[in-house]
Amino acid sequence: MKRFWLVAGCVGVFMTVTILTALAAPRDIGVAIDKIVQLVFAIAALIAYARQRNRWMTAAMTSLTIGLSAWIWGQQILGVQLPTSTIAPLGFTLVPVLCLAALIAKAQSARRADDLLPNYRSRTVVVLDGLIVIGSLFVLTWVSALESLTRAWATEGPGFATVVAHPATYLVLLVAIVVMSWTHQSVRQWPMLFVALAGIAQSSSGWVFAYYISTGVTAIPATADIGFMLCPAFFLLSALAPTRNLEPSSGRMRMADLLHLLVPYLPLAITGLFIMWNTATGGRLNPVEIYVGLLVVCLVIVRQLLTMMDNVRLMDQLRVSREQLRHEATHDPLTGVANRSLFRDRLDRALAVQDRARPLVLLFIDVDGFKAVNDNHGHAEGDIVLRNVAARLVGCVRAEDTVARLGGDEFGVLVDGGEADEIGSRLLLALSHPHEVHGRVHRVHASIGVAQRLSYDPSVTADDVLGAADAAMYTAKRLGKGMVVVHGSPLPEMT
């Protein structure tokens, strides 16, 4: 990167000296220096792009080189009068067209996941942005100069048409670069920045050149050629410029996002202010300005409607994402049932009910025989068995009841209302059926401990109820597994 900026600095110093020399020298010598320097830089850019195997930009630089060569031959050697319909203006006009093709090819060949727009509406917004900018620039240039240039075009013929088409095509290229820089990471790079600078330089001098031609001036002042001189130098720097990684910084708006916000409004605002100034000073709007201006305003309205629709969609996606994150934070990722945190939270809320009319039943379930499945057939089959267990538990209770995986092969079920023995027997029967996984049959059972609360007691905590159910579960395992033990029953418990 430092090496490139050193080269850019040398090019800048050389161009500054060359421009000053061309302006200070007699006109014939200054024009000769101007055109020769342009041709040298165009050839250098052609060689640089050819080495990169960039076909479109190589073709663009070839067209620029041919145009400059034809211009030097026709104007400096043969003395052809301006405007000219020779191959030179055609070569100059093809340069931005080929650069536009290179821009599109670059954007398509370097796609990234974050480059592509989310849906067709957003892609439509990009097209509308381009049309708004082009329409605004058209009104601006029409009010300022294009109308008078068009009159000259009608009298001068096809030679003047190429003079106007040349800078106008560069404006289209600039609009495409600005709009696509928002949508494609590959466009937000130093090479395209220098292509844009070349377009600005060439288009600026092109409009000045067209203005002088429209007024009948054939000896164009040297100052009008400054943009023409800078353009090939910028093209050379675009060929030498390195690419950079433009990952967005957290908490900061990307320049591309800022450009996207300003793209349709900045040129429209400038055009509106210019028209206001023109009418305030006595100017009148003709039908072309009125109709194109109304069209641009309508495009802005359509763009805003599409943007609002996208904002609604994005808000809905945000809501869904938040719900998904909340679900992932409170549910077991393997089985999809509640995790220990959510289970404990619901148990706390159930214990806080003071006017309890139905018993609160908590079942603590340990899957017997699960370790053998893991050891003999691997964790993948063990995971499938756990998912089957969770699904059977969910199928045995109501939707308002809570099934949770408390850890490993332990599950909890919280039921508000019901007979503890009946619920435990139902779960035990559901879990006793074999599990068929990948053609193998696995038989696992369950030891279930039950704790229940019949009334509100502020001294009883969630840990107390979980502890009681856990103790009852260990009693069931001690008595032979595959059974249900209710805490507080006459059966001996292991504590």
LODO-878198 format. One record per residue (C-alpha): residue number from 1; residue in one letter; chain; x, y, z. Coordinates in nm, 2 decimals. Layout:
<atoms>
k  r  c  X  Y  Z
NUM  A  A  X  Y  Z;
...
</atoms>
This chain:
<atoms>
k  r  c  X  Y  Z
1  M  A  0.00  0.00  0.00;
2  K  A  0.28  0.24  0.09;
3  R  A  0.45  0.16  -0.25;
4  F  A  0.13  0.25  -0.43;
5  W  A  0.09  0.58  -0.26;
6  L  A  0.46  0.66  -0.33;
7  V  A  0.38  0.60  -0.70;
8  A  A  0.06  0.80  -0.68;
9  G  A  0.26  1.09  -0.52;
10  C  A  0.51  1.08  -0.80;
11  V  A  0.23  1.08  -1.06;
12  G  A  0.07  1.37  -0.89;
13  V  A  0.39  1.58  -0.88;
14  F  A  0.46  1.49  -1.25;
15  M  A  0.10  1.59  -1.36;
16  T  A  0.12  1.91  -1.16;
17  V  A  0.45  2.01  -1.33;
18  T  A  0.31  1.90  -1.67;
19  I  A  -0.01  2.10  -1.64;
20  L  A  0.16  2.41  -1.53;
21  T  A  0.41  2.38  -1.81;
22  A  A  0.14  2.32  -2.07;
23  L  A  -0.05  2.63  -1.94;
24  A  A  0.26  2.85  -1.94;
25  A  A  0.39  2.74  -2.28;
26  P  A  0.28  2.88  -2.62;
27  R  A  -0.05  2.72  -2.72;
28  D  A  0.09  2.48  -2.99;
29  I  A  0.36  2.36  -2.76;
30  G  A  0.12  2.33  -2.46;
31  V  A  -0.13  2.13  -2.67;
32  A  A  0.15  1.90  -2.79;
33  I  A  0.27  1.84  -2.43;
34  D  A  -0.09  1.78  -2.33;
35  K  A  -0.17  1.52  -2.59;
36  I  A  0.16  1.34  -2.57;
37  V  A  0.13  1.30  -2.19;
38  Q  A  -0.22  1.18  -2.22;
39  L  A  -0.11  0.92  -2.48;
40  V  A  0.18  0.80  -2.27;
41  F  A  -0.04  0.75  -1.96;
42  A  A  -0.31  0.58  -2.17;
43  I  A  -0.05  0.33  -2.31;
44  A  A  0.09  0.27  -1.96;
45  A  A  -0.26  0.20  -1.83;
46  L  A  -0.33  -0.03  -2.13;
47  I  A  -0.01  -0.23  -2.05;
48  A  A  -0.10  -0.25  -1.68;
49  Y  A  -0.45  -0.38  -1.74;
50  A  A  -0.33  -0.62  -2.01;
51  R  A  -0.09  -0.77  -1.75;
52  Q  A  -0.38  -0.82  -1.51;
53  R  A  -0.58  -0.99  -1.79;
54  N  A  -0.87  -0.75  -1.73;
55  R  A  -1.03  -0.77  -2.07;
56  W  A  -1.29  -0.50  -2.04;
57  M  A  -1.05  -0.24  -1.90;
58  T  A  -0.78  -0.34  -2.15;
59  A  A  -1.04  -0.28  -2.42;
60  A  A  -1.13  0.06  -2.27;
61  M  A  -0.76  0.17  -2.25;
62  T  A  -0.72  0.05  -2.61;
63  S  A  -1.01  0.26  -2.72;
64  L  A  -0.87  0.56  -2.53;
65  T  A  -0.53  0.51  -2.69;
66  I  A  -0.68  0.49  -3.04;
67  G  A  -0.89  0.80  -2.98;
68  L  A  -0.59  1.00  -2.86;
69  S  A  -0.38  0.88  -3.15;
70  A  A  -0.65  0.97  -3.40;
71  W  A  -0.70  1.31  -3.23;
72  I  A  -0.33  1.39  -3.24;
73  W  A  -0.31  1.28  -3.60;
74  G  A  -0.63  1.47  -3.71;
75  Q  A  -0.59  1.79  -3.50;
76  Q  A  -0.22  1.84  -3.47;
77  I  A  -0.09  1.70  -3.79;
78  L  A  -0.38  1.72  -4.05;
79  G  A  -0.54  2.03  -3.89;
80  V  A  -0.90  1.90  -3.90;
81  Q  A  -1.15  2.16  -3.77;
82  L  A  -1.36  2.11  -3.46;
83  P  A  -1.61  1.95  -3.41;
84  T  A  -1.49  1.64  -3.59;
85  S  A  -1.67  1.32  -3.69;
86  T  A  -1.35  1.12  -3.71;
87  I  A  -1.27  0.80  -3.52;
88  A  A  -1.13  1.00  -3.22;
89  P  A  -1.46  1.11  -3.06;
90  L  A  -1.60  0.76  -3.11;
91  G  A  -1.30  0.61  -2.93;
92  F  A  -1.34  0.85  -2.64;
93  T  A  -1.71  0.77  -2.61;
94  L  A  -1.65  0.40  -2.61;
95  V  A  -1.41  0.43  -2.30;
96  P  A  -1.69  0.49  -2.04;
97  V  A  -1.91  0.22  -2.21;
98  L  A  -1.63  -0.04  -2.18;
99  C  A  -1.55  0.08  -1.82;
100  L  A  -1.92  0.02  -1.73;
101  A  A  -1.90  -0.33  -1.87;
102  A  A  -1.58  -0.38  -1.66;
103  L  A  -1.77  -0.26  -1.35;
104  I  A  -2.06  -0.50  -1.41;
105  A  A  -1.82  -0.79  -1.48;
106  K  A  -1.62  -0.71  -1.16;
107  A  A  -1.94  -0.70  -0.95;
108  Q  A  -2.07  -1.03  -1.09;
109  S  A  -1.74  -1.22  -1.06;
110  A  A  -1.67  -1.12  -0.70;
111  R  A  -2.00  -1.19  -0.53;
112  R  A  -2.01  -1.22  -0.16;
113  A  A  -2.29  -1.33  0.07;
114  D  A  -2.32  -0.97  0.20;
115  D  A  -2.31  -0.82  -0.14;
116  L  A  -2.64  -0.95  -0.27;
117  L  A  -2.95  -0.75  -0.19;
118  P  A  -3.21  -0.92  0.03;
119  N  A  -3.50  -0.92  -0.21;
120  Y  A  -3.63  -0.79  -0.54;
121  R  A  -3.76  -0.47  -0.38;
122  S  A  -3.41  -0.37  -0.26;
123  R  A  -3.28  -0.44  -0.61;
124  T  A  -3.55  -0.22  -0.75;
125  V  A  -3.45  0.06  -0.51;
126  V  A  -3.10  0.05  -0.66;
127  V  A  -3.24  0.09  -1.01;
128  L  A  -3.46  0.38  -0.88;
129  D  A  -3.15  0.54  -0.72;
130  G  A  -2.98  0.53  -1.06;
131  L  A  -3.28  0.68  -1.24;
132  I  A  -3.32  0.95  -0.98;
133  V  A  -2.96  1.06  -1.01;
134  I  A  -2.96  1.05  -1.39;
135  G  A  -3.29  1.24  -1.40;
136  S  A  -3.17  1.50  -1.15;
137  L  A  -2.84  1.55  -1.34;
138  F  A  -3.04  1.57  -1.67;
139  V  A  -3.26  1.85  -1.53;
140  L  A  -2.95  2.03  -1.38;
141  T  A  -2.75  2.01  -1.70;
142  W  A  -3.05  2.10  -1.91;
143  V  A  -3.13  2.41  -1.71;
144  S  A  -2.76  2.52  -1.70;
145  A  A  -2.63  2.43  -2.04;
146  L  A  -2.78  2.13  -2.22;
147  E  A  -3.06  2.32  -2.37;
148  S  A  -2.83  2.56  -2.55;
149  L  A  -2.60  2.27  -2.64;
150  T  A  -2.89  2.09  -2.79;
151  R  A  -2.97  2.38  -3.02;
152  A  A  -2.61  2.38  -3.13;
153  W  A  -2.64  2.01  -3.19;
154  A  A  -2.93  2.06  -3.42;
155  T  A  -2.73  2.30  -3.63;
156  E  A  -2.38  2.14  -3.62;
157  G  A  -2.48  1.79  -3.71;
158  P  A  -2.35  1.44  -3.60;
159  G  A  -2.00  1.57  -3.51;
160  F  A  -2.14  1.77  -3.22;
161  A  A  -2.36  1.48  -3.12;
162  T  A  -2.04  1.28  -3.04;
163  V  A  -1.90  1.58  -2.84;
164  V  A  -2.21  1.58  -2.61;
165  A  A  -2.24  1.20  -2.59;
166  H  A  -1.88  1.17  -2.46;
167  P  A  -1.92  1.35  -2.12;
168  A  A  -2.28  1.23  -2.09;
169  T  A  -2.17  0.86  -2.10;
170  Y  A  -1.91  0.93  -1.83;
171  L  A  -2.20  1.06  -1.61;
172  V  A  -2.38  0.73  -1.65;
173  L  A  -2.06  0.55  -1.55;
174  L  A  -2.03  0.77  -1.24;
175  V  A  -2.39  0.70  -1.14;
176  A  A  -2.33  0.33  -1.18;
177  I  A  -2.02  0.33  -0.97;
178  V  A  -2.19  0.53  -0.69;
179  V  A  -2.50  0.31  -0.68;
180  M  A  -2.32  -0.02  -0.71;
181  S  A  -2.07  0.08  -0.44;
182  W  A  -2.36  0.04  -0.20;
183  T  A  -2.45  -0.31  -0.31;
184  H  A  -2.11  -0.47  -0.39;
185  Q  A  -1.80  -0.50  -0.18;
186  S  A  -1.59  -0.54  -0.49;
187  V  A  -1.68  -0.19  -0.61;
188  R  A  -1.58  -0.03  -0.28;
189  Q  A  -1.21  -0.05  -0.37;
190  W  A  -0.93  0.19  -0.46;
191  P  A  -0.93  0.08  -0.83;
192  M  A  -1.29  0.19  -0.88;
193  L  A  -1.23  0.51  -0.69;
194  F  A  -0.96  0.61  -0.94;
195  V  A  -1.19  0.51  -1.23;
196  A  A  -1.45  0.74  -1.08;
197  L  A  -1.20  1.02  -1.05;
198  A  A  -1.10  0.96  -1.42;
199  G  A  -1.47  0.99  -1.51;
200  I  A  -1.51  1.31  -1.32;
201  A  A  -1.21  1.46  -1.48;
202  Q  A  -1.29  1.36  -1.83;
203  S  A  -1.66  1.45  -1.80;
204  S  A  -1.58  1.80  -1.65;
205  S  A  -1.35  1.89  -1.94;
206  G  A  -1.59  1.72  -2.18;
207  W  A  -1.88  1.95  -2.09;
208  V  A  -1.65  2.26  -2.10;
209  F  A  -1.53  2.14  -2.44;
210  A  A  -1.89  2.09  -2.56;
211  Y  A  -1.98  2.44  -2.44;
212  Y  A  -1.70  2.60  -2.63;
213  I  A  -1.78  2.41  -2.95;
214  S  A  -2.15  2.51  -2.92;
215  T  A  -2.04  2.88  -2.91;
216  G  A  -1.83  2.84  -3.23;
217  V  A  -1.49  2.85  -3.06;
218  T  A  -1.24  2.63  -3.24;
219  A  A  -0.93  2.72  -3.04;
220  I  A  -1.01  2.56  -2.70;
221  P  A  -0.83  2.72  -2.41;
222  A  A  -0.56  2.51  -2.24;
223  T  A  -0.74  2.52  -1.90;
224  A  A  -1.03  2.32  -2.05;
225  D  A  -0.79  2.03  -2.11;
226  I  A  -0.69  1.99  -1.75;
227  G  A  -0.95  1.71  -1.69;
228  F  A  -0.85  1.54  -2.02;
229  M  A  -0.48  1.54  -1.90;
230  L  A  -0.57  1.40  -1.56;
231  C  A  -0.80  1.12  -1.69;
232  P  A  -0.54  0.88  -1.83;
233  A  A  -0.32  0.93  -1.52;
234  F  A  -0.62  0.83  -1.30;
235  F  A  -0.68  0.53  -1.52;
236  L  A  -0.31  0.42  -1.47;
237  L  A  -0.35  0.46  -1.09;
238  S  A  -0.67  0.25  -1.11;
239  A  A  -0.47  -0.03  -1.27;
240  L  A  -0.19  -0.01  -1.01;
241  A  A  -0.42  0.05  -0.70;
242  P  A  -0.44  -0.24  -0.45;
243  T  A  -0.77  -0.38  -0.33;
244  R  A  -0.85  -0.34  0.04;
245  N  A  -1.08  -0.51  0.28;
246  L  A  -1.37  -0.29  0.38;
247  E  A  -1.53  -0.48  0.67;
248  P  A  -1.77  -0.26  0.86;
249  S  A  -1.67  -0.13  1.20;
250  S  A  -1.91  -0.20  1.48;
251  G  A  -2.11  0.10  1.60;
252  R  A  -2.02  0.30  1.29;
253  M  A  -2.21  0.36  0.97;
254  R  A  -2.04  0.24  0.66;
255  M  A  -1.96  0.49  0.39;
256  A  A  -2.16  0.28  0.15;
257  D  A  -2.46  0.30  0.38;
258  L  A  -2.42  0.68  0.40;
259  L  A  -2.39  0.70  0.02;
260  H  A  -2.71  0.50  -0.01;
261  L  A  -2.89  0.74  0.21;
262  L  A  -2.76  1.04  0.01;
263  V  A  -2.77  0.90  -0.34;
264  P  A  -3.12  1.00  -0.44;
265  Y  A  -3.16  1.31  -0.23;
266  L  A  -2.83  1.51  -0.27;
267  P  A  -2.85  1.55  -0.65;
268  L  A  -3.23  1.61  -0.63;
269  A  A  -3.17  1.88  -0.37;
270  I  A  -2.90  2.05  -0.57;
271  T  A  -3.11  2.04  -0.88;
272  G  A  -3.41  2.19  -0.69;
273  L  A  -3.20  2.47  -0.55;
274  F  A  -3.06  2.54  -0.89;
275  I  A  -3.41  2.56  -1.05;
276  M  A  -3.53  2.78  -0.76;
277  W  A  -3.24  3.02  -0.82;
278  N  A  -3.30  3.01  -1.20;
279  T  A  -3.67  3.09  -1.16;
280  A  A  -3.61  3.35  -0.89;
281  T  A  -3.38  3.54  -1.13;
282  G  A  -3.64  3.55  -1.40;
283  G  A  -3.59  3.23  -1.58;
284  R  A  -3.87  3.01  -1.70;
285  L  A  -3.92  2.63  -1.69;
286  N  A  -3.99  2.47  -2.02;
287  P  A  -4.19  2.15  -2.06;
288  V  A  -3.89  1.92  -2.07;
289  E  A  -3.77  2.05  -1.73;
290  I  A  -4.12  2.03  -1.58;
291  Y  A  -4.20  1.68  -1.70;
292  V  A  -3.86  1.53  -1.62;
293  G  A  -3.87  1.70  -1.27;
294  L  A  -4.21  1.56  -1.20;
295  L  A  -4.09  1.21  -1.31;
296  V  A  -3.79  1.23  -1.07;
297  V  A  -4.02  1.33  -0.78;
298  C  A  -4.25  1.04  -0.86;
299  L  A  -3.94  0.81  -0.86;
300  V  A  -3.84  0.94  -0.52;
301  I  A  -4.19  0.87  -0.39;
302  V  A  -4.19  0.51  -0.52;
303  R  A  -3.84  0.46  -0.37;
304  Q  A  -3.96  0.58  -0.03;
305  L  A  -4.26  0.34  -0.05;
306  L  A  -4.04  0.05  -0.13;
307  T  A  -3.79  0.15  0.14;
308  M  A  -4.08  0.16  0.40;
309  M  A  -4.19  -0.18  0.29;
310  D  A  -3.84  -0.31  0.34;
311  N  A  -3.82  -0.15  0.68;
312  V  A  -4.14  -0.32  0.78;
313  R  A  -4.00  -0.65  0.66;
314  L  A  -3.67  -0.59  0.85;
315  M  A  -3.86  -0.51  1.17;
316  D  A  -4.05  -0.83  1.13;
317  Q  A  -3.73  -1.03  1.08;
318  L  A  -3.59  -0.86  1.38;
319  R  A  -3.89  -0.96  1.59;
320  V  A  -3.86  -1.32  1.47;
321  S  A  -3.48  -1.32  1.54;
322  R  A  -3.54  -1.19  1.89;
323  E  A  -3.80  -1.46  1.95;
324  Q  A  -3.56  -1.72  1.82;
325  L  A  -3.28  -1.60  2.05;
326  R  A  -3.52  -1.60  2.34;
327  H  A  -3.63  -1.95  2.26;
328  E  A  -3.26  -2.07  2.23;
329  A  A  -3.18  -1.91  2.56;
330  T  A  -3.46  -2.10  2.74;
331  H  A  -3.48  -2.43  2.56;
332  D  A  -3.25  -2.73  2.52;
333  P  A  -3.08  -2.73  2.18;
334  L  A  -3.08  -3.11  2.15;
335  T  A  -3.44  -3.20  2.24;
336  G  A  -3.62  -2.87  2.19;
337  V  A  -3.79  -2.88  2.53;
338  A  A  -3.74  -2.63  2.81;
339  N  A  -3.40  -2.61  2.98;
340  R  A  -3.33  -2.61  3.35;
341  S  A  -3.35  -2.22  3.37;
342  L  A  -3.69  -2.20  3.22;
343  F  A  -3.81  -2.50  3.42;
344  R  A  -3.70  -2.34  3.75;
345  D  A  -3.86  -2.01  3.65;
346  R  A  -4.20  -2.17  3.58;
347  L  A  -4.17  -2.37  3.91;
348  D  A  -4.11  -2.05  4.10;
349  R  A  -4.41  -1.89  3.95;
350  A  A  -4.63  -2.19  4.02;
351  L  A  -4.52  -2.20  4.38;
352  A  A  -4.61  -1.83  4.42;
353  V  A  -4.98  -1.89  4.34;
354  Q  A  -5.15  -1.83  4.68;
355  D  A  -5.51  -1.94  4.60;
356  R  A  -5.41  -2.29  4.47;
357  A  A  -5.71  -2.51  4.40;
358  R  A  -5.53  -2.79  4.23;
359  P  A  -5.22  -2.98  4.33;
360  L  A  -4.89  -2.89  4.17;
361  V  A  -4.71  -3.20  4.06;
362  L  A  -4.34  -3.22  3.97;
363  L  A  -4.19  -3.53  3.82;
364  F  A  -3.81  -3.59  3.82;
365  I  A  -3.73  -3.86  3.55;
366  D  A  -3.40  -4.04  3.51;
367  V  A  -3.36  -4.26  3.19;
368  D  A  -3.23  -4.60  3.29;
369  G  A  -3.01  -4.78  3.04;
370  F  A  -2.92  -4.48  2.84;
371  K  A  -2.55  -4.50  2.93;
372  A  A  -2.53  -4.84  2.76;
373  V  A  -2.67  -4.69  2.43;
374  N  A  -2.41  -4.42  2.44;
375  D  A  -2.12  -4.66  2.52;
376  N  A  -2.22  -4.93  2.27;
377  H  A  -2.36  -4.74  1.98;
378  G  A  -2.22  -4.39  2.01;
379  H  A  -2.35  -4.04  2.11;
380  A  A  -2.53  -3.99  1.78;
381  E  A  -2.78  -4.28  1.85;
382  G  A  -2.79  -4.17  2.21;
383  D  A  -2.90  -3.82  2.11;
384  I  A  -3.18  -3.97  1.90;
385  V  A  -3.30  -4.17  2.19;
386  L  A  -3.30  -3.86  2.41;
387  R  A  -3.51  -3.67  2.15;
388  N  A  -3.75  -3.96  2.14;
389  V  A  -3.78  -3.95  2.52;
390  A  A  -3.85  -3.58  2.51;
391  A  A  -4.11  -3.62  2.24;
392  R  A  -4.29  -3.89  2.43;
393  L  A  -4.30  -3.68  2.75;
394  V  A  -4.44  -3.39  2.56;
395  G  A  -4.71  -3.61  2.41;
396  C  A  -4.82  -3.74  2.75;
397  V  A  -4.90  -3.40  2.90;
398  R  A  -5.10  -3.09  2.81;
399  A  A  -4.97  -2.79  2.61;
400  E  A  -4.97  -2.57  2.92;
401  D  A  -4.76  -2.82  3.12;
402  T  A  -4.38  -2.79  3.11;
403  V  A  -4.13  -3.06  3.00;
404  A  A  -3.76  -2.98  3.05;
405  R  A  -3.43  -3.15  3.01;
406  L  A  -3.25  -3.09  3.34;
407  G  A  -2.92  -3.23  3.23;
408  G  A  -2.77  -3.55  3.07;
409  D  A  -3.05  -3.81  3.07;
410  E  A  -3.26  -3.64  3.34;
411  F  A  -3.59  -3.47  3.26;
412  G  A  -3.84  -3.28  3.46;
413  V  A  -4.22  -3.24  3.41;
414  L  A  -4.43  -2.98  3.58;
415  V  A  -4.81  -3.03  3.58;
416  D  A  -5.06  -2.80  3.74;
417  G  A  -5.34  -3.02  3.85;
418  G  A  -5.38  -3.40  3.83;
419  E  A  -5.31  -3.72  4.02;
420  A  A  -4.95  -3.78  4.08;
421  D  A  -4.97  -4.16  4.06;
422  E  A  -5.17  -4.15  3.74;
423  I  A  -4.94  -3.90  3.57;
424  G  A  -4.63  -4.10  3.67;
425  S  A  -4.77  -4.43  3.55;
426  R  A  -4.87  -4.27  3.21;
427  L  A  -4.51  -4.14  3.16;
428  L  A  -4.36  -4.46  3.27;
429  L  A  -4.57  -4.66  3.02;
430  A  A  -4.48  -4.42  2.74;
431  L  A  -4.11  -4.45  2.81;
432  S  A  -4.11  -4.83  2.83;
433  H  A  -4.17  -4.88  2.46;
434  P  A  -3.85  -4.96  2.26;
435  H  A  -3.67  -4.71  2.04;
436  E  A  -3.58  -4.81  1.69;
437  V  A  -3.27  -4.62  1.56;
438  H  A  -3.09  -4.70  1.23;
439  G  A  -3.24  -5.05  1.23;
440  R  A  -3.14  -5.12  1.59;
441  V  A  -3.39  -5.15  1.88;
442  H  A  -3.29  -4.99  2.21;
443  R  A  -3.49  -5.06  2.53;
444  V  A  -3.46  -4.80  2.80;
445  H  A  -3.68  -4.74  3.10;
446  A  A  -3.72  -4.47  3.36;
447  S  A  -3.71  -4.41  3.73;
448  I  A  -3.96  -4.14  3.82;
449  G  A  -3.97  -3.94  4.15;
450  V  A  -4.27  -3.72  4.22;
451  A  A  -4.31  -3.43  4.45;
452  Q  A  -4.64  -3.24  4.49;
453  R  A  -4.77  -2.93  4.66;
454  L  A  -5.14  -2.91  4.76;
455  S  A  -5.14  -2.56  4.90;
456  Y  A  -4.94  -2.24  4.91;
457  D  A  -4.65  -2.23  5.16;
458  P  A  -4.41  -1.93  5.14;
459  S  A  -4.13  -2.13  5.32;
460  V  A  -4.11  -2.39  5.04;
461  T  A  -3.87  -2.30  4.76;
462  A  A  -3.81  -2.44  4.42;
463  D  A  -3.50  -2.61  4.55;
464  D  A  -3.71  -2.79  4.82;
465  V  A  -3.95  -2.93  4.56;
466  L  A  -3.68  -3.03  4.32;
467  G  A  -3.48  -3.19  4.60;
468  A  A  -3.79  -3.39  4.72;
469  A  A  -3.86  -3.51  4.36;
470  D  A  -3.49  -3.60  4.32;
471  A  A  -3.49  -3.80  4.65;
472  A  A  -3.80  -3.99  4.54;
473  M  A  -3.64  -4.07  4.20;
474  Y  A  -3.33  -4.22  4.38;
475  T  A  -3.57  -4.42  4.59;
476  A  A  -3.72  -4.56  4.27;
477  K  A  -3.38  -4.65  4.14;
478  R  A  -3.29  -4.82  4.47;
479  L  A  -3.61  -5.03  4.46;
480  G  A  -3.53  -5.17  4.12;
481  K  A  -3.58  -4.90  3.86;
482  G  A  -3.86  -4.87  3.62;
483  M  A  -4.11  -4.75  3.88;
484  V  A  -4.27  -4.43  4.02;
485  V  A  -4.22  -4.31  4.38;
486  V  A  -4.41  -4.02  4.52;
487  H  A  -4.22  -3.82  4.79;
488  G  A  -4.38  -3.87  5.12;
489  S  A  -4.53  -4.21  5.04;
490  P  A  -4.49  -4.51  5.28;
491  L  A  -4.21  -4.65  5.06;
492  P  A  -3.86  -4.61  5.21;
493  E  A  -3.66  -4.33  5.05;
494  M  A  -3.29  -4.28  4.99;
495  T  A  -3.20  -3.94  5.10;
</atoms>
